[in-house]
């Protein structure tokens, strides 16, 4: 399952909402009274018109873990897996029944005569992030390092019932998978359309095993001249191409074929009615605001496809011809599941739909696919949502209903069923599987992706200039599967500029290094000015691949290349200027530094590509991840300038004192912007790379000028904010109360005030007249409530949410929903604040577009806010809250007197 890495320090919106809004209550409710019920869990769901939901079961409430994968067996029973535990089998009651499901914990790998009490047996099989029942077997994708509780390592397993007792007693390891098990490990398993084979998906922390066949030729490299900066916080820094991958295998797991790669962490895959494959790939949310950030997206998984994930800042632009673009950019989120609705008893619109699950923000998107050439366009709407609703897996059941799970990371886990109960008919069998002529052509080209075949080059060659990008890509991969000797001379002599560009890209990936000058001469024959901007991008990418794989040009050829490229720099397009600046600075072209720096000083960003979900709409759906977005939106970094600044960090020559002064001053300004959690670290690493190239006697000057004092010692955060020393811990009310009860006397006022700032309380709350006004004033908090009251609200802010500070969910006529704090309204509009870091920025929502409103049951405060604090820091924070920020409070009396 795809999950975000939890931040070590949370952004704190400390609103002790329950305590202030319910101060009149004299008696505390028992924990059982506050437990969410099936009714309240259903009330938080927002569904498309005509659909109903049923809450079927809560595994976590029954101490059965947090379920993350599911499949139906041949008898209509649901099989599920705990992320960190066993497999379970459920017999479900029909739609509308109130009879609870019958639950069975599966004991795997023992004969019937050997089975004992299930409470004493170790786990025989589980820890599965993918399940599939097919071929009278249960396929299990284990994601785990063996230990005393579960002795199976990561890999694909097949379970069978060999003695007919309806239990799985035989376990066969089909393939062991290596890498880093966890949320970027191997994931889903699905049945192929031919019902004779299966497909699997694995994230970028899973090593690609040796394959029996490769539709994507195994010649991948990082292929990026952009100065490499790996993630400053260490994520995926040891992972290289090809990233996440998708493979096809037979039912026995004997023959494995690589289909596609270049993903970050695609969790699930699904076929549509026409037999085309899709996936929902993840973003790297720590890269928000950076020019290489790519949102979560729906990708059309074609034969031999590459989608360009590379570690750190090395991710390829979707415009590059050697990878493919997405069908649809969704936006920020955490993809976990993808289903095609063809077998659902839903209206036709939803049977011809991909259902994409986002764990972070609790949304199931319904994505309508419309054929466009050999691929598709996608349009998304909100099918189902809830907050919190950590969606993990889903499947269409034998009854045509949609079953889905919530949970993961040991969160509260639930099983739901969604069915259609509206007036429209369920759609019957009227879902078309017709494909376009371009799609047929692409599939014909893909037949040549299996190895050398007679006539392949002749068939593919003219299609290297096909107007359809997916066809061009399929044609190039077809050529690459043929012996280089058959097409090398043809490539070098080609006169059509489009065919030449694609052929050179193929040749640089497979040819020998001594071809470098020939390849460059061939590229320079192209009349650049006669190309369209996309064709210019393709050509510049071909130059980059030659430089990266075969080395920089030298001598007369270098002079010719510089002259050819420099004459078109700068361009009037940002994407072309990125590529040209990178190429020219890399080969130390005279004047490249000066031109690039001039662009850095004046660059304006292009509008961001439209995504299915607007970033501002996600902030209050999940404060834990939404506040990262909120911080960035309050002061968005300049993406184009950042790109030029990183390009210039590699420049060794071409500098003058004046140029260096301007360049290094830019970094100090860049530190004032807000990006994702790695933004400061990326900027500082680029700064350090640039400083490494200045003379030693000038280092101190430029180090200071570029803002060294603004960054803390780690190089990944700003220095102005105080930070907990830690070490923190996963606090609960009991353990935190024990620390508080040990005594809050003689506390350190200054450290308490620093912890109030370090956890960002002051961003949203007023203390002694200072701070934000998003949450309540906390100055009088200690006069009403105990430290335990405070801890309950801090550690479980969703237990009760005050209407006074709750967000409102606006359900729109188009099926979407908007979440924000209602600040005002008039006859025509609602005025909504969505960003806690910019509360004065209001969104106007026309009332005519709203069908209903309801209060969100999710606090805008994150749980576990004190987990970064050690015992003494926790005491000092609680003392500061109890004292209402008053240094003369009796909690500090002895300290104050000692100071005097």
C-alpha positions, 0 to 999 in steps of 0.5 A, spaced: 500 500 500 502 506 498 503 511 504 506 517 506 512 517 510 510 521 517 513 527 518 518 527 524 515 534 526 508 535 525 505 542 524 501 544 530 494 547 529 493 546 537 485 547 538 483 544 544 476 545 541 472 540 545 475 543 552 473 550 550 466 548 547 464 543 552 466 547 558 459 547 561 459 539 561 461 537 568 461 529 567 466 526 563 463 521 558 465 514 558 470 512 552 465 507 550 460 513 549 465 516 544 466 510 540 464 511 533 458 507 531 456 504 524 451 509 523 456 515 525 461 512 520 456 512 514 454 519 516 461 521 514 460 518 507 459 523 501 456 518 495 454 519 488 447 520 487 443 513 487 448 510 491 448 507 498 453 504 503 453 499 508 458 498 514 459 491 514 465 490 519 470 493 524 476 488 524 480 493 528 475 493 533 475 486 534 483 486 535 484 483 528 488 488 525 488 493 520 486 490 513 489 492 507 487 487 501 482 483 499 479 478 494 473 474 493 474 466 492 470 461 488 464 461 493 463 468 494 467 469 500 471 475 502 478 474 503 482 479 507 489 481 510 491 485 516 497 489 513 501 486 519 498 480 521 494 474 518 489 472 513 481 472 514 475 469 510 468 472 511 461 470 509 457 476 508 450 477 508 446 479 502 445 487 501 440 490 506 441 484 511 443 486 518 446 480 520 453 480 521 459 477 517 461 470 519 469 471 520 474 466 520 482 466 521 485 462 516 490 457 519 495 456 513 500 450 511 497 445 516 493 439 515 486 438 518 489 433 523 494 438 526 490 444 527 489 447 534 486 452 537 487 458 532 489 463 538 496 459 539 498 458 532 503 462 529 501 466 523 502 461 517 500 467 511 499 474 511 502 481 511 499 481 504 499 487 500 496 484 494 491 478 494 488 474 488 483 468 488 484 464 481 486 458 478 483 454 484 488 458 488 490 464 493 495 468 490 498 472 496 503 478 495 507 478 502 511 484 504 515 483 510 522 481 513 521 474 516 521 474 524 519 470 530 511 471 528 511 470 521 517 466 517 515 468 510 519 473 506 517 478 501 515 475 495 509 472 491 506 465 494 501 460 491 496 457 496 492 451 495 487 446 498 490 439 496 486 435 501 479 438 500 477 440 507 476 448 504 483 450 508 489 452 504 495 447 506 500 447 501 504 454 500 508 455 494 513 460 493 513 462 486 518 468 486 522 471 492 522 479 491 528 483 494 528 490 496 526 494 502 519 491 504 514 496 506 509 501 503 513 501 496 514 494 496 510 489 491 503 490 491 497 488 487 495 482 483 490 481 478 487 476 473 489 478 466 483 479 461 485 472 458 483 469 464 489 464 463 495 469 467 496 474 472 499 481 472 503 484 478 505 491 480 511 493 485 513 499 488 520 503 487 523 499 493 522 493 490 528 490 486 527 488 479 528 480 479 531 477 473 525 476 467 524 471 462 522 477 457 523 484 457 518 488 453 521 495 456 528 493 453 533 493 459 538 498 458 535 504 462 539 509 466 538 515 470 538 519 463 538 526 466 544 531 466 540 536 471 545 536 477 543 530 481 540 532 488 537 526 492 532 527 497 535 531 503 531 527 508 534 520 505 527 518 502 529 513 496 536 515 495 539 508 494 533 507 489 535 507 481 532 506 475 527 503 473 523 504 479 516 501 480 515 496 475 509 491 472 510 484 470 506 479 467 506 471 469 503 465 467 499 462 473 505 457 475 509 463 476 514 460 471 515 465 466 516 472 468 515 478 463 517 485 464 511 490 461 512 497 464 517 501 469 519 508 471 513 508 476 514 511 483 509 507 487 504 504 483 500 500 488 494 497 483 493 496 476 486 495 472 484 493 465 478 496 462 473 493 457 478 494 451 483 490 454 488 496 456 491 496 462 492 502 467 495 504 474 494 510 479 502 512 481 504 516 487 507 523 487 513 525 492 509 530 496 516 532 499 517 535 492 511 540 493 513 547 489 519 544 486 520 544 478 520 536 478 514 535 482 509 530 479 502 529 482 499 523 483 496 520 476 493 515 472 497 512 467 496 508 461 500 502 461 502 500 454 507 494 452 514 497 454 512 503 457 517 507 461 514 513 466 520 516 468 521 516 475 528 517 478 530 518 485 531 525 488 530 531 483 532 526 477 524 525 475 523 526 467 519 531 464 512 528 462 514 531 455 520 527 454 519 522 448 523 517 451 517 516 457 509 517 456 505 522 459 499 520 464 492 520 462 490 524 467 493 528 473 489 527 479 493 531 484 496 530 491 494 524 495 496 517 496 494 512 491 492 505 494 487 501 489 484 501 482 478 498 479 475 498 473 467 497 474 465 493 468 462 487 472 459 492 477 451 493 477 451 500 476 449 505 471 453 504 464 456 511 466 460 507 472 461 501 469 465 504 464 469 507 469 476 507 473 475 507 481 481 510 484 482 510 491 486 515 495 488 514 502 491 520 504 484 524 503 479 519 503 476 520 496 474 515 491 475 518 484 470 515 478 474 516 472 471 516 465 475 514 460 474 517 453 479 514 447 483 519 444 488 516 438 491 510 441 490 512 448 485 515 452 483 522 455 480 522 463 475 526 466 475 525 474 469 526 479 468 525 486 464 518 487 465 517 494 469 521 500 469 521 507 474 524 512 477 521 515 477 515 510 484 512 509 482 507 503 486 501 502 483 496 497 476 495 494 473 490 489 467 489 485 463 483 489 459 477 485 453 481 487 455 487 483 456 491 489 463 495 491 466 493 497 472 497 500 476 497 506 479 502 510 485 502 515 493 501 514 498 503 518 495 500 524 489 505 523 482 504 525 479 499 520 473 498 517 469 494 511 464 497 507 459 495 501 456 500 496 451 499 491 446 502 487 439 504 489 437 509 484 432 509 478 437 508 473 438 501 470 444 498 471 447 498 464 446 491 462 452 489 457 452 495 453 459 497 455 463 498 448 470 494 447 471 497 441 478 500 439 480 506 435 484 505 429 490 508 432 489 503 438 489 497 433 496 500 430 499 501 437 497 494 438 500 491 432 507 495 433 507 492 440 507 485 437 514 486 435 516 488 443 518 480 444 524 480 440 527 480 433 522 479 427 522 479 420 519 486 417 519 489 424 523 495 422 520 496 415 513 496 419 515 500 425 520 506 421 514 510 418 510 510 424 516 514 428 513 520 425 506 518 427 502 524 430 500 519 435 505 520 441 503 513 444 504 510 437 511 513 436 513 510 442 511 503 440 514 504 434 521 506 437 520 500 442 519 495 436 525 498 433 529 497 439 528 490 439 531 488 433 538 487 432 542 494 431 546 492 425 539 492 421 537 499 422 544 503 425 545 506 418 538 507 416 538 512 422 544 516 421 542 517 414 535 519 415 532 525 412 525 526 416 527 530 422 521 526 426 524 520 424 531 521 425 530 524 432 526 518 434 531 513 431 537 517 434 534 516 441 533 509 440 540 508 437 544 512 443 540 507 448 543 501 444 549 503 440 556 503 441 560 510 444 564 511 438 558 513 435 557 519 439 560 524 433 556 521 428 549 522 432 551 529 434 552 530 426 546 527 424 542 531 429 545 538 427 542 536 420 535 538 423 532 545 421 531 547 428 526 553 427 522 548 422 520 544 428 514 545 432 515 546 440 514 538 442 518 536 436 524 541 439 523 538 446 524 531 442 530 533 439 533 537 445 532 530 449 536 526 444 542 531 445 541 530 452 541 522 452 547 523 447 551 527 452 549 523 458 550 516 455 556 517 451 560 523 454 560 531 452 562 533 445 570 535 444 574 539 439 570 542 433 564 538 434 563 541 441 564 548 437 559 546 432 554 543 437 554 550 442 553 554 435 547 550 434 544 550 440 546 557 443 543 560 437 536 558 439 537 560 447 533 563 450 527 561 447 520 564 449 518 557 452 519 555 459 520 548 458 525 549 452 529 554 456 530 549 461 532 544 456 537 549 453 540 552 459 541 545 462 545 543 455 549 549 454 551 550 462 553 542 462 558 543 456 560 550 458 558 554 453 561 561 453 555 566 455 551 560 458 551 562 465 550 569 463 544 568 459 541 563 464 542 568 470 538 573 466 533 568 465 533 566 473 532 574 475 526 575 470 523 568 470 515 567 471 512 560 472 507 557 467 500 555 470 500 549 473 497 543 469 490 542 471 489 536 476 482 533 478 483 535 485 485 542 487 490 543 492 486 548 496 480 543 497 485 537 500 487 541 506 482 540 511 480 533 509 486 531 512 490 536 517 496 531 517 498 532 510 493 538 508 498 542 512 504 541 508 500 543 502 497 549 506 504 551 508 506 551 500 500 555 498 501 561 503 508 562 499 509 558 493 516 557 491 518 560 484 519 553 480 522 556 473 527 560 477 529 554 482 530 550 475 535 555 473 538 556 480 540 548 480 542 548 473 547 554 475 550 550 481 554 545 476 557 551 472 565 551 473 566 557 468 563 563 465 562 567 472 564 574 473 564 577 480 557 581 479 554 575 476 556 571 482 553 576 487 546 576 483 546 568 483 548 567 491 543 573 493 538 569 490 538 563 495 537 567 501 531 570 497 529 562 496 529 560 503 523 565 504 518 561 500 514 555 503 515 548 499 514 541 501 518 538 507 524 537 502 524 544 499 529 547 504 534 541 503 534 541 496 535 549 495 541 548 500 544 542 497 544 546 490 547 552 494 552 548 497 554 545 490 555 552 487 559 554 493 564 548 492 566 551 485 568 558 488 575 560 490 576 558 497 578 565 499 571 567 497 567 562 500 566 565 506 563 571 503 558 567 498 556 563 504 554 568 508 551 572 502 547 566 500 543 565 507 547 560 510 545 563 517 538 562 515 539 554 515 539 550 521 545 545 522 542 539 519 541 543 512 534 541 511 530 546 515 530 553 517 534 555 523 529 560 526 524 556 529 526 552 535 526 545 535 524 539 540 531 536 542 527 529 543 527 523 542 520 523 542 515 517 542 509 515 540 505 518 546 498 516 549 494 519 554 496 514 559 503 514 558 503 522 557 499 523 564 504 519 568 509 524 566 505 530 567 502 527 574 510 526 576 510 534 577 509 540 573 513 544 578 519 548 577 518 548 570 522 552 565 518 557 562 522 559 556 523 552 554 515 551 554 514 557 550 519 555 545 515 548 545 509 552 543 512 555 537 516 549 535 510 545 535 507 551 531 501 552 536 502 560 535 501 559 528 493 558 530 492 560 537 493 566 541 497 566 548 497 573 552 495 576 546 500 574 541 499 568 535 494 566 530 486 566 531 484 560 527 483 556 533 481 559 540 485 563 545 489 559 550 490 564 555 485 562 560 485 554 558 489 552 565 483 555 569 478 550 567 481 544 565 486 539 567 493 536 564 489 530 562 483 534 559 489 537 554 492 531 553 486 527 551 484 533 546 491 533 543 492 526 542 485 524 539 482 531 537 477 527 532 473 525 539 469 530 539 469 536 534 466 543 536 461 546 531 464 553 533 471 551 530 469 545 525 470 545 517 464 545 513 463 540 507 459 543 501 456 538 496 456 541 489 451 539 484 457 536 479 458 531 485 465 534 488 465 537 495 469 543 498 471 543 505 473 549 509 471 553 514 465 558 513 467 565 515 461 568 512 455 568 507 450 572 504 444 571 499 448 568 493 455 566 496 458 562 502 465 565 504 470 559 506 477 559 509 481 553 506 488 555 508 490 555 516 496 559 514 493 564 510 486 565 513 484 571 510 484 568 503 477 566 502 474 562 497 467 564 494 462 558 493 456 560 489 450 557 493 446 555 487 452 550 485 451 547 492 446 541 494 447 541 501 452 542 507 454 539 513 459 539 518 466 535 518 467 530 523 474 531 523 478 536 527 483 541 523 488 539 529 492 533 527 493 527 532 499 525 536 502 532 536 506 531 542 510 525 539 516 529 537 517 531 545 521 528 550 519 528 557 521 534 560 519 538 553 512 535 554 512 537 561 514 544 559 509 545 554 503 543 559 506 547 564 506 553 559 499 551 557 496 551 564 500 557 566 496 561 560 503 563 558 504 567 564 511 567 567 509 569 574 505 563 574 506 559 581 508 553 576 514 557 575 515 560 582 521 557 585 524 558 578 523 565 578 526 566 585 532 562 584 533 566 578 532 573 582 
